[in-house]
Amino acid sequence: MAGWPEGGVAVDETAAVNQIEGTVEAVIYQNEENGYTVLRLDAGEGGVTVVGTIPDAAPGEHLALGGRWVRHTSYGEQFQAETVERRMPAGEKAIFEFLASGAVRGVGAATARRMVEEFGAETLTVLEETPELLTRIRGLTRKRALAMGEQFRLQMGMRRLMEFLSAHGLALQLAMPLYRRFGVHALEALRANPYLLAEDGLDLPFSQADALALEVGLPGEDPQRLEAGLLFELRHNLNNGHTFLPRRKLLPATGQLLDMAPDLLEDALEALQARGLVVQEAVAGEEACYLADLQEAEVYVAFRVAEMSGSELLPPAGLEGLLDRIQREQGIAYAPQQLEAVRLAAGRQLMLLTGGPGTGKTTCLRGVLALFDALGLETALAAPTGRAAKRLGELCGTEGTTIHRLLETRFDPAAGVLVFAHDEDDPLKADAVIVDETSMVDIPLMRALLAALRGDCRLILVGDPDQLPSVGPGNLFSDLIRSGVVPTVRLTEIFRQAAESAIIRSAHGVNRGILPDLQNTGESDFFFLRRTDPARAVETIVELVSRRLPGRMGIPSSQIQVLTPTRKRQAGTAALNRALQAAVNPPEEGRQERRFGSYLFREGDRVMQVRNNYDVMWQEKGGLSAGMGIFNGDIGRIETVDNRNEIITVDFDGRVVAYTPDMLGELEPAYAVTVHKAQGSEYRAVILAAVDGPPVLLTRGVLYTAITRARELLILVGDEQVLARMTANNRQQRRYSGLRWRLAGG
């Protein structure tokens, strides 16, 4: 295979770290986006190929490198740099070679020669500190001289930043995102606040940022350290679904993080409140501590929801006749609850529609959409994930989109925040918005959506509160229902055709704490295969996906999704993906592949985007249109692996994205995914690995969500005792949220 080290490299992680140094002879490849570089280094005993993050490397500069020797399948032995100490060229000859190489934009060989002739060994000092002196050189204007100096200072800023990271044992890959956010002041910002490395977008473990702060001389009880610990604890718990932490929990947790008494954090918490970074208020009997933006989001959502819930609209004249016409056109007679839902949509600005599988939510949505069309309303259909949006559009016969795309979301790296094109100042043109899978929507996203609605826009929120809650902060859909404030229709009747499905009967049974019938008594869409040994369970799952279901039932592997409660253990996603990849998409001559960390990506692989990326560009197949943004949970297929140009292209249902090396951390194999990651998606066939795992993951909600992902076929492979424990375990992790309390009047 053609390629550079991240593809086809054998790395011995136990190998000793080596040190080499020398002068750059040539730069073979350099990715300007992430700084990944391949170069030849004159190390004194012949040339050495070096690979690693070395932005702006140029011939003539001296490098001292720490790292490991690796062997590439095509290019042989190479040195993989993990630390870099960069020394600028010394002496007129080395300086000339450095400048003549084009290392500084705007400086060519002829200009480099004249500069060295004029300033000699001081050329680089003049270029950085007093570039106006370059006007002594014939033909150089002041404007051009200052531009050359500015360019060189930018490069020197990056070099010094990398030297700082290297000296403190930090990953060089941090340099580019730091530089994108802070520019020439990146090192200054990092020295002033090492804890910014633990913020979103940089994501260094807090322990490493804390170690750096202590290394650069920050005292253990310095207010900056205490405040950073409190902010980290609040940010970290957003990932556990909490919009706030009680003060009684925040202080001890942060004290444990920083290894100090909780009472020493009192002043730091007050200082954060005084600066408006943290808000503390009494919520539902707790002294709630919020990050300021989360508190504002929760207050805003409560205000808009209460406002819209109280807004009654004048139903259209002849509503009953209109409902009769819609039913005739759709060839269906609505059940009483379904008629109630469509009538409610006609007369309320905001309503909730909920119910389990087989209760007719889709029929209701079609009716509401037909009603809005008849009223001349422009309606937007949206869902939290791409797959859910696509399914919603297919069911309703019109186009659906993700909420992020509806709002035209992007990430501002300079500010480190999301930016929405549509908000109060530029609202959506839609007269009505229907959102499916609302149980997946968190508080910040709902705040953004509500802010983008015109004052008279209608909103229908659809979902199943018994599924797993959102990954992000809040318990939005459940809180809205339990508040009793929002007009709600809960569909409870399971229709006859749906009731014939063992999948749907099992889902409703599990929801009531009843273990599914595992006897395989002639059901065509539900099977249980007993495998108490995890290794045997994995073997059976691989056989089902690769041979039995495609061969006996005509279901191709591409339409089968394996689910598991856990990432780890013998039947977690890591082990299952390795086994499934080997069986479904094995290596073969001409099929390119690329290793990244513990994953091997191969052409033809099914992969998942595992974090929101608002800035990535996608191109529609055929080049008809383009757009921005690929989101957490989107599943695609690797089309090509181009190792020479370091590009992996992935097709996400017709949207093709080119992944550079710095983006590969956002991709994971997706032959098997966790149940949490499968939220909002529906698959023709689902296989659930039901083997032992952490009790916190073996819950009724996880099992219910897994069952309801299957459209035509569900196979449970594992231990009936595990399934019994999951069915009985209805414990739900408490989420600290003030939304329900605020809606109830606080």
N, C-alpha and C positions, 0 to 999 in steps of 0.2 A: 504493500500500500504506500502511496505517496503521502507525505505529510511530515509535520514537525511534531515535537515530543509529546504533546498531549494526546496524540493518536498513535497507537502501536508502540507504546513505551513500556518497558518492564522496569518498575521502580522497586528497589529493595528498601522498604521503609526502615529496616533495622541497620542499614549500612551506615558506617561512621560518616560524620560530616567532615568534608575535606575543604581545604583552603587553596585557592590558586589566584594568581594575579598576573597581569600583563597589559599590553596595549591593544586596543581594538584595531584589527586590520581591516575588517569590512563588516557592514551590516547587511545580512542576507534577507531578512524579513523584519518588518516592524508594523504592529497594529496600533494606529494612532489612538483608537478608542480606549484600549485597555493597557497599552504599554508593553504587550507581549512581544518579545524580541528574539530573533535568532541571529547570532553574530559569530565571526571568527576572531579569536583572541590569540595574539602572539604571546605565549606564556614562557618563552625562552627556550623551549625544547620542541619547537614545531607548533603548528596551529592547532587550536582546540575549538570545537564547536560548543558554544554556550547558548542555553535557552533559559528564558525566565522573564520576569517583569522588570524591564530596564528602559523606561521611556526616554526618548530623545538620545539614545546611544549614538555615538558618532565616531568615525575613524580618528585615531590620534589620542583619544582619552585613555587614561589608565584606570583599570578596574581591579579591585581586590574583592574576590568573591568567596562566599561560603556556600556549600551545597553538597550535592551527591552526584556521583557518576551514574548515569542511566544508559540503557541500551535500547535504541530505536530499531524496530524491525527492518527499516529500509536504510537508515543513515548511520547505523552503528553507534559507537560510544559517544556520548555527549555529556556535558556538565550542566546539571540543572541548578541554577542559582537560586538560593533562598535568602541570602543576605548580600548586599552590594555596597561597597565603599567606592565612591567615584572620586578620582583625582583629575583635575584639569591638566591638560598637557603643559609641560614646562619646556622652555627652550624654543628658539625661533622656528626650528624645523618642525617640531611637533605641533606648535600653534598654527603654523601655516597649513599643515596637513589636515588639522581639525577644522579650520575655517573653510578651506578649499573643498572639503567633502560636502558642503552644503548644510552643515550642522546648524547654522544660524540662518534663518530665512532672510533672503535679501543679500547674502554675502556669497559671491562666487569666487572662483580661483583668482581671477585678475584683481578683484578688490582685496582678497585676502593677502595677496603678495604685496600690494601697496600699503596695506595696514601694517604688516609685519616690518616692511622696510622703514616705515615712519616711526613706529612705536616699539619695535623689537619685542623683548620679553615682557613688556608691560602692556601689550596689545589687549589682552583679555580684561585687565584691570580697567583700562580706558573704556573699553566697550561696555562694561557693566556700570562703572561709577561716573564717568564723565564723557558720555558719547558725543557731546557737542564738539569735543576736540577733533573728532573724525572729519570735520569739515576742512581740516588742513589738507586732506587728500583731495587732489584735483578731481572734480566731477561729482563729489559727494555733497548734496544739499543738506541743510540743517534738518529738514523734515525727514529725509531718508536716514540720516545718521541717528536721529532720536528714535525712529522706528526700529532700526537695527538694535539699538541699546535696549529698548523695551522688550523686544523678542528674546534677547540674550538673558535679561533679568528674569523673564518668565521661566526660561529653561533652568536657570540657576536655582530659582525657587523650587522647582520640582526636584532637582538633584539634592538640594539640602533637605527637603522633606524626606526623600528616600533614605538619605544617610541617617536621619534621625530615627526613622522606622527601623532600619537595619540595626543600628546601634542598640536598640532596645528590644530586639528579637521579635518585632512585629511583622506581619505579612506585608510584603511589598505591594500586594494587590490593593491595599488600602490607599495607596498614593493617588490613584486616578480619581476615585470618588471624592476623596478629600479635596483634590485640586479643582474638580468640577464644582464643588460646593463653595469653596473659599478662595479659589484663584491664587494669586501671588501671595496672599496672606495666610495660606493654609498652615504653614509651619508655625506662624505666630499664633493662629487660633488654637492649634493643637497644644502648644506650650502653655497657653493661657488656660485651657480647659481640656485636659486629657480625656475627660468623661464624655466628650462629644463622640468619641469612638463607639460608645455603647448605644448611640441614638439610632433611630430608624434610618435605613439606607446604608449605614456602615456596619452595624450589627455585631460589633466585637463583644464577646462575653464581658460582663461587667467586671469580673475578677481580673481580666487582663488590663482593662482601662484603669482599674484601681491600682494595679501593680505599677503601671506606668506613672500614675500620679505620685505614688510614693517614691518611685525611683528618681523623679525630677525634683523631689524635695518638698512635696506637699505634706504638711504634718497630718498625723492620723486623725486629729480632732479639728482640722481646718473646716470652717463653715462650708467651703466649696465642696468638700468631700461629703459632708453630711447631707447637704442639699441634693447632690448628685445621687446619693443612695436613696433618698426619699423619692425623687423623681423616677429613678429606675424602677423601684418597687411598684409605683403606680402604673408606669408604662408596661412593665412585665405582666401585671395582672389584667391588663386589657386582653391579653391572649387567653386568659382563663375566663373571659366573659364578664368581668366586673367593670361597671362604669365608675364605681368608687370603692374605696376600702374604708372600713370603720377605723377611726383614729386608734381605737384600742388594739387593732390588728396591725395597722401600718407601722406604728412605732416599734413594737417588738420584732416584727419581720425585718425591718431595716436595721435594727440593732444587731440582729443575728447576722445579717449580710455584712455589716461593717465591723462586727466583733466588738461591740460597745454597749453600754447600758442604754436602754431606751430613753431614759429621762434626759440624756445628753442631747437628744434630737429635738427637744421641745422648741428651742430658740430657732433652729434651722427651719422647722415647719412654719413657725410664725413669720420668718423672713420670706419664705416662698409665698405665703399668703399676702404679705405686704407688697410684694412685687407683682402680684396678680398671676402667678404661675400655678398656684394651688388655691382651690376654693373649699372652705370647710363650712358645712351647714348641717342643721339637724334634719335628718331624713328618716322617717319611719322608726323613730326611737334610737337612731344611731347618730354619732358625730361623724358624718360622712366627709371623707377627704377625696376631692375630685382633682384631676388635671383640669385646668381652667377650660380648655376647649371641649372636653367631654361634658362638663357641667353645663356649659352654654348650649351644647347640642341637645342634651336631655331636656333642658328647660324649653328650648325652641320647639322640639318635637311635641312635648306635652301641650304647649300653647296652641300650636297649629292644629293638632289632633282635636283638642277640645273645641276650638273655633269651628273647624269643619264638621265635627260631629253634631254640633248644634244648629247647623245650617240646613233648613228644610227647603226643598225646591218644589215649585208648583208642577205636579205631574202633568204630562201632556194630555190634551183633550182626546177622548176616545182611546184611553190606554188599554182597556179590555179588548177592544176590537183590534188594536195593534198587536196585542199578545196573541190573539187567535190567528192573525195573519202570519206572525212569525212561526207559530207552531205548524201551520199548514205548509209554509215554505220549507221548513226543516223536516217535515214528515214525522213529527213526534208530538206526543201529548205530554206536557210537563206534569210532573208530580206536584202536589200542593206546596212542598217546601221549595221546589225550584221556582214555581210561580211567585212565591213570597219573595225570593231573592231578586227576581227581575223587577217586580213591583218596587221593592225597596231601592234598587238602583235608579229607578225613574224619579224618586222623590227625595233622595238624600245625596249630599255632596260627597260624603265619605261612608263607606260600609265595608264590613269584613265578611268574607265567605269562607267557611271552613267545613271540613268533613274528611273522613277517611277514604281509602280506595273503594271504588265501586259505588259511591254515593251520588254521582252525577255532577261533580263540580264542572267538568268540561261542558256538559250540556248547558248548565247555567251560564257559563262564560259565553258560549255561542249566542245564547239568548240576550244577554246584556249587550254584547257587541252588535247584534242585529238591531236592538232597541236604539243604541246610540247612533248607528248608521241611519236609522229611520228619522231620528231627530236632527240629522245633519251635523252631528258632532264629529270632529276629527279625533280619533282615538289612537293612543300609542300603547302597544303591548310590550311589557318588559319583564325581566326576571334577573335574579342575581348572577346566574352563570350562563355561558354561551349555550351549553346543551339544553338547559331549561328554557332559555329564550327560543331556541330553535324548535323545541317540542311544542311550546305554547303556540308559536306561529303556525306550525303544521296542524295542530288540533283545531285552531280557530280559523284556518284558511286565509291567513294574512301574515305579514312579516312581523316577527318579534325581535327584540334587541335586548342586550344587557342594560341594566340601569346605568352602568358606567358609560356605555356608548351613547345612551340616550342623553346623558348630561354632558357628553364630550369632555371626559375627564383626562387630565394629564398630571404628571408629577413635576413639580418645580424643584430641581436639584439644589438651586441656590438657597431657597427658603426651606427645603426639606418637607414640603407639604403638598397635598393634593390641591389642584386648581380645577374648578368646574367652569366650563364656558357658559353654562346656563345657571342662573341664580336669580335673586330678586331683581337685579338690574336688567337681565336678559332672560326672561322666562321662556319656557317651552311654548310652542305654538299650539300644543294639543289642548283640546277642550275636555278630554278625559284620558286618564291613564289607568291601565289595569296591570297590576303586578302579581305574578304567580310566585310560588315558593317563598312566600314572605317570611316563613320561619327562619330562613337563611339570612335575612337582612338585619344588619346591626344598626346601632343608634347613629353613628356618623353618616352612614349612607342614607338612612331615612331622613336625617336632617337636610342633607344635600338635595334629596328628591323633593321634599316639601318646599324648600326654598326656591326651587325651580318651577313650581306650579303657579300659574296665574291665580288671582284671588277667587275666580269663579270656576276653576278647573275641578272636575269630579275625579275621585280616586277610589278604586276598588282594590282591596288587598285580599289576596287569595292564598290559602295555605293550610297546612296540617300541623296543629300545635303539638301533636304527639310525636312528630319527628324530632331529630336532634336539633338543638338551638343553633344559632349563628356561631361561627368561629370567632367573630369579633365581639366587641363589648355590647352588653345589654341582653335582655330577654324580650325583645320588642313584640313579636306577634302574640306570645302568651300574655304579656302584660296588657296589651291592648284588649284582648278578649276578656281577661279577668277583671279589668277595670270596670266593666259594665257601662262605660260611657259611650263606646262606639257602637252604632247600629250593626248588629251581627245576625247572620243566618248560619246556623249549624245544620248541615245535612246529615241525617242519621239513617235514612232508609237505604239499605243495600238492594240494588235492583236485581231481578231474577237472573239475568244473564251473568251479571258480575258474581252473584252468589254461587254460581256453578263452578267458579274458579277456586281451587284449593289455595292458591296464592292469596286471594282476597280474604277467604274465610280464615286462613291462618293468621293474616295480619291483624284482623279484628279480634281474633282469639287471643293473640299475644298481647294486644292492647288491654285486654281484660284480665291478663295474668293466666291464660290458659295455654298450656304447651301444645304446639301443633301435633296433629296425628302423624306419627313417624312410621306407620306400618306399610306405606306404599300400597294401599289397597285399590289399585286400579286407576288412581288419579293420573291425568295426562300432563299436568303442568307443575307438579310438585313431587319431589323425591328426596328421600333421606338415605345416605350411604354411611353405614357405621364404620368409622375408622378411629379407634381410640389412640393409636400411635401417630403422633404428628408427622413423622417421616412417611408413613403409609398414606396419610391424608394428602400430603403433597404429591406423592406418586399418582394417586387416584385422580386428583384435580388435573394434573398434567395430562393424564391419559384421556380424561373427559374433553379437555379443550383441544388437544391435538388430534385425537382419533375418533372417540366414540360419538360425540355430538355432531361433528362434521359428517362422519360416515353414516351413522344410523338415523340421525334426525334432520340432516340437511342444514344444520346451523353452522355457518362458517366461524372459524376462530375469531375473526374480526368482530363478530356480533355477540361474543361471549365476554362477560366481565366477571373476573374473580374478585371477591371482596373478602376482607378479613378485618377483625376488630383492631389488630395491632400491627405495628411496623416491624417489631422485633420477634424473637423466638423462632422456633423451627418452622412454623407456618405463618410467619409474618410476611409483610410485603417484600422485604429484601430477599428472603429465601425463595418465595414463590416466583418473583420476577426473574431471578436467575434461572430457575428450573423451566419456567414457561418460555423464556427467550430461547433457551437451548433447544427446546422441542418445536416451537412454532416458527422461529426465525433463526435457524442455526447459521454459523459461518459458512461461507462458500466462496469460491474464487470469483472475484469481480464485485462482491458485495462489500462495500467499504464500511469501516467502523472506526470508532474513536473512543479512547478511554478518557474519562474525566472523574477523578477521585475514585470512589468505589464502583462507579457505573461504567458499563461498556455500552455505548450507543452504536447501533448498527442500522444500516439502511433497511427500511421496512418495519422498524420497531414502533410499537405503540408507546407514546410518551405523554406525560402530563405537565402542564405549567403549574408550578407550586407556589407562586407568589404573583401578586398584581404587578404588571409592568406597563405603565401608562405611556411610556415614550417609545416603545418598540414599534417600528413600522411594519405593517403587513400589506401584501399585494394580493388582490383577488386573482385566482387562477384565470389565465387568459388575459390578464393585465387590464381588465375593464375598469377597476377602481382600486383605491388604496385607502388605508386608514391607520389609526394609531391604537395600540393597546391590546395586550393579551393578558388574560386574567386567571387568577388562582382557580384550579379545577378544570380549565380547558384541556381537552384531550385531542391529540393529533397523531400523525404518522410521519416518521422520518422519511423524507423523499430522497435526499442526497447527503452524503458525507464527503466534503471536499477538504481533504487534509492539507493540501498545498496552500490553499487560501484560507484555511482555518474557519470554514463555514459549514454549519449543519442547517439544512433547510427542513422545516417542518410544516406540514399541511394540516391546518386546523379547520376541517370542514370547508375547504375552499379558500381559506385565508392562509397564504404562505408567508412564513417568517424565516428570516436568515439569522441564525444564532452565531455570534462570535464567542470566543473562549470565555470572556468575562460574563456572558449570559448563561453559560451551561449549568451554573449552580441553581438556575431556576427550572431546570428540567429533571424529571425522574421517569424511570420506566413505569408503564401503566398497564401491563398485562394483569397485574393485581394491584388494587388500591384499597386504602382503608375505607370503612363504611362512612366515616366523616367526610372523606374526600368525594364520595359518590353522591352526596346530597344534591338534590336538584336535577339529577340525571336519571334516565330510565333506559334499560337495556333489554334487548330481545331475550337474552338468557343470562341468569345470574347464578354463580356458584359461590356459596359462602363457606369459608373454612371455619368450622365451629369447633375449635380445639382450645385447650386451656390457655389462659392469658391473665393479665392483671384484672382484679375484680372491678376496678373503676371503669374498665372497658367492656366487661361482660354484663351489660345492662339490657333491660327491656327495650329502652329507646333505641339502642344500637341494633338489636335484633329486628324490631319493627321497621326501622329505616331500611335495613338490608333487604327484608322481604318485599317492601314496597318499591324497590328499585327494579324488580323483575316484571316484564310485560307478558311474556309467553311461557317462560320456563324458569323454575327455581329448583336448585339442587343444594341441599345441605350436606356437607361432607364433614364428619367428625364424630363427636361424642354426645350421646343424648343427655348425659349428665350435665355437660356444659350448656346445652340448650335449655335444660330445665332450670339451671341457675340463672341464666340470662332472663328467662321468662319471669322468674320469681323476683328478680332484683329490679325493683322500680325506684331505687334511690337515684335522685337527680342532684348533681352538684349545685349547691346554692350559688346563685349569682347575685351579687350586690348591685341592685338597680333601683333608682328612685322613680322610674316612669309611672308605674302603677299608682304609687303613693301620690305623685303630683296630679295625675288625672282624677284621682278620688277626692282631690281638694286639699291635699297636703296638711 
